[in-house]
């Protein structure tokens, strides 16, 4: 067995489904099945069986999972140790990145980083910030780029502060906001609270909300075509063809949203991590 076999078994154990595992591992189902049979032949034991509900591990198959996890963890620790103690820039790097940052900022930065350090194995996981925060606490990746405010007692770096903006079509720019629909969107509780505060301070009613989305690009298209107005972070407005106005609270404080890099102390000193943080800060 080799490291790919360990990953295969752990993926199957997590997903309990041949189809999903083959998609996750980017191999065909026949190739996956063939590899399983080869592993079982090498070990001289049946590790799993198929059922109508998916894959079931045999008692013996269940019993080897802790050993496989230990081997994988040991290999990862070895790579990180070697990477941290040599001038050669390699090793692995896993980062959780918020959906908006991954969509609007990360590609250009990651292109420069991977071109400069092609031997670093980069794994990017995108998700909502609140999910990334919880997954980082569970040590699922080395660092995270998170939007909004979260309690973190290890390495935390302010990456960006951006304005929140009122957005609508150019045709609707001079209309009272109470006269047409508010476009609501799903966001984290802290940001939603700030949006509600701004709306309340400005005496606006959103009872006429007809549109509620969970995708910013869709919201912006709706606003561009005059279907309503919304409040969006400036990060997503580079290509918006419409009216944009930066917002302030009643006391004059700018309505902003922060983006942070969160990193566990145990990973922060790794050179590949420090270099990625440098690229992110200089972008």
N, C-alpha and C positions, 0 to 999 in steps of 0.2 A: 504493500500500500504506500501511496505517496500523499503529498499535501492536498492534491486535487481530490483524492478519494476521501480524505477527512472532511473537506468542505462539502462534498457530495452527500455524505452520510448525515452531517449536521443539518444541511438544507432539507433533506428528506424528513429528518426527525422533527424539524420545525414546521414544515408545511403539510406533512402527511398526505402528499398528493404528487403523483408522478408528473402530471401535466404542468402544474405550477412550478415544481422543482426544475424541470427541463427548461422552462422559460426563464427562471431565475438564473440558471447556470449557463444559458445560451447554448444548449446542446439539444439534439433531437431526442424524442422519447425512446426510440429503438437503441440509440447510442447509450442513453442513460441506463436502460434496462440491461444492456450487454455489460456495462461497467459494473453494475450491481452483482450480476452473476459471477463476474471475474473476481470481485472482492470476496464473495461468499466461498468461491472455490479455493481461493488463496488461504482463507481462514479455516476452511473445512467445516463451515456451519452456516445454517440458514439464519439471516439477520432480520428479514422482513417478509411479509406476505401481503398480497393485494386483497382488498375487499371492496364491496360496493361503495363503501364510504371513503375509500382512499387506501393509504398505506398503513399497515399495522406492524409495529416492530415486535419481534419475538422476545421472550424474556432475556435470551442471550444477547439479542441486538440492543435491548434497553440497557443491559449491564455494561456494554462497552462505551456508551456515550460519554460518561465522565472521563474515561481514559483519553478519548479522542479530543475532548475539550482541553484537557491538560496539555496534550501534545501541541495543539494549535496555539494555545496561550504561550507555551514555552518558545515556540518558533517565533512568534511575534515579539516577545521580550528579547530574544536573541538578536533579531533584526534591529530593533530600536537601540539596543546596547551598542552594536557595531556601528550603526549610523551616527550615534552621539559621540563616538570616540575616534572617528577617522575624518580626514579631510574630504574623502569621497562623499559626494552628496547623493544619497540614495535612500533606501528605507521606504517606509509606508507612511501615509498620512490620510486620516479619515476626518472629514469635517461635515457637520450638519449646517445647512444654510437655509435661511428663511426663503420662502417662495418668491417674494418680491425682489430680494437682493439677488437671488440666483437668476431671476428672469432679466433684470435690468442692468446689473453691474458685474456679476461674476464672470461671464464668458470672456470678456476682454482681459481681465486680470489673470484668469486661469490660463489663457493662451500664452501670455508672457511668461508666467511661472513655469509651465510645463516645457516651453521651448528652452528656457534657461537651465532647467533641471530635469532632463528627460528620464533619469533613472529613479526618480521618486514615484512610487506607486500611489496615485491620488484616487481616493474614493470619496465622492460627494453624495450626501444624502439630503434631499430637499423635503421640507415639511413646514407646517405652521410653527411659529416661534414657541408657543406653549408646549407643543409636542417635542420640539428639539431640546428645550430646557430640561424636560423630564428624562429624555433619552441620554442627554449629557450626564445627568446625575447618576444614571445607571451605567455609565462608562461605556456606552455604545460607540462613541467616537472620541477623537482626541480634542476637538475644539468645536465651537459653534458660532455662527454669525446670527444673532438674534435681534429682532426689532421690538422695542418696547422695554419696559422696566421689569426686571426680575432680580430677586435676591441671590447673590452669588458671593461666596467668601473666598474664592481662589482668584486666579488671574482674570481681570476684567479690564477691557480697553474700549474707550469710546471711539468708535470708528467714524461716525457721521451724525450730524444733527441737520435735519432737513425740515423745511416748512411744510405745514399742512395747508392745502389750498382749496378754495371754492372753485368748482369747475362747472361750466355749462356751455351751451352753444353760443356763438357770437350773436345770433339773433335774439337770444334770451338774456343777454348780459345786463340789460337795463330794467328787466322786469322784477317786481317785488318777489322775493323767494316764496312768500306765502301764496302766490298766485298760480304756481304750478308745482308739479310733483317733485318730491325728494327721492333720490335714488339711494336706497339703503344697501349696505354691503356687510358681509360677515367679517369681523375683525376680532382682535383680542379684547378682553373686558376693559383693560385700562384705556386703550385707545377709544373704545366705544364710549366710555365714561366721559372722556375729554370732548368727543364730538357732541354728546348730549349736553354738556355744560355750555359749549359755544352756542348751540342752537337755542338753549334756554336763555342765555344772556342777551341774545339778539331778538328775543320775542317771536321766534319762528315756530309755527306749528307744522309738524310732520305727519299729521293725521291723514293727509292726502297722499301718503306714500303708496304708489302703485307697483313699484318695481323693487325687488330685493334680490341681490345677487351675491354669489360667493367668489366671483372672479372679477378682478379689477379691470382687465382689458374689455370685458363685456360691458361693465358699468360705463367706461369711457366712451364706448361706441354709442351707447344709449344717450349719453349726455351730448355727444357731438351732433347727433341727429335731432336734438331738441326735445327729447322725451322727459327731461327733468334735469335737476342739478344735484351735485354730490360734493363730498369732502374727501380729498384723496392726497396721499403723500406725493411730494414733488418728484420723487425717484421715478415715478411711472408716467410723467407728463412730458418727457422730451419730445415725443412725436405727436402730442395731442394738438389737433387743429381746432381750437376753440378759445373760449374766455377762461383765463386763469387768474386768480387773485389770492395772494398770501393772506393768511388769517391771523388775527390777534384776539386775545381775550379782553374783557372789559377793563382790566387794570393795565392794559398796554403790553402784557407779556405775549411774545410770539407763540402762536400755536405750532409746536414742533413735535417731531418724533425722532427718537434717538435709535441708533443702531450700534450694537456692541459686539465685540469679540469676547467670548467666554472660553476659558481654557483651564484644564486641571493642572495643578502645579507639577505633577509628575510628567506631563507631556511638554510643558512650556519651554524647557531648556533644550529640547530636541532641535537641531539646526534646521531641519525641513519645516518645522512648525514656525520657528522664529522668522525664517525667510518668507514664508507665506504671509505672516502677519505684516512684515515690512512691505511686501507688494500691495497688500490690502490698504495699508495706511497711506501709501504713496500714490494711490490711484486717483 
